[in-house]
Amino acid sequence: KDILDLLADPFYERMRRVAVPIIAAMTGHFTAAGMVLAANADMRVGLAGTLGGITEAKVGRGTPWVAPMLAMLPQAVLMELVTTAEMLPVERFHALGFVNAVEPSPDAVRARAIAMAEAITRNAPLSVKAGKAGLLASSNFGAEAGYAISKALHKPVYASDDAKEGPRAFNEKRAPVWSGR
């Protein structure tokens, strides 16, 4: 038996179904399970000078979990990662848009991830959840089908109390008070 057969969710796919954004604070090299976790996170903050890669080809393992990464990285780069099994600098991942930010120390990585999370919490929760779900739907089903799914996901957002509170707070020049309803 393979170790993957013993794990309930060996490729951490359930992370993609979490309603709120997941931010990976990557304070070291990321490969194997670390890359799987990074790929399933919604945003990533990396540590300067570290490396990331998809090294399964070096040990005879597979990479079915890479498929969703086609929406995150150019195909040629992803092909390079999968077939050469070489590691790339986090700075390259940042330049390609896979990593949102690169920080100089582990503490700075964690601080940036926390700051991103705090920024998210200041926003309307229904808008954040529908935004994440809509983007993933477009990635999963293509632009046209994803757009239709995203519009349906946003219908309750536009009908919510928060949709009224946001413009009202803007007009009254105050911070909105989100209810999540």
C-alpha positions, 0 to 999 in steps of 0.5 A: 500500500502507498502512504497516500492511500492511508491519508484521507486528503493526501493533496489537501484539496479541502483547503480549496473549499474553505470559504475564507481566504487562506494565507500561507506564511512560508518561512522556509523552503517549500517542496513536497507537502510544503508546495502542495500546501502553498498551491492550495492556499489563496495567497502566499508570503515567502522568505527571501532567499528560500527555494520552492519546487515540485521535486516528485520526479526525483523520487518517482512520485506523481503530481496530480495535485499540480493541475490547478496550478495551471491557473497560477503559473505559466505552463512553461514554468510549471512544466519546468518544475514538474519535469526537471524537479529543480528548485526555483528562488522564491523571488522568481515565484514572486515575479511570476505572481505565485507569491504575493510578497517576499519578506527578509525574515520569518517574523516579517513573513508572519507579520505580512501574512497577519496584516493581509488577514487583518485587511481581509477581516475589515471587509464585508464577509459575504463579499470576501467569501463570494469573491474567493468562490467566484475566482476559484470557479473561474479557475476550475470551470473556465472564464465563461462558466466561472463568470456565470457561477460567480454572478450567482454566488454574488447575488446574495451579496448584492441583496445583503444588509452589508450591500446597503451598509457599505455605500451608507458608511462611505456616504457618511464618511465612517467605517462600515459595520459589517453584519455578514447578513 
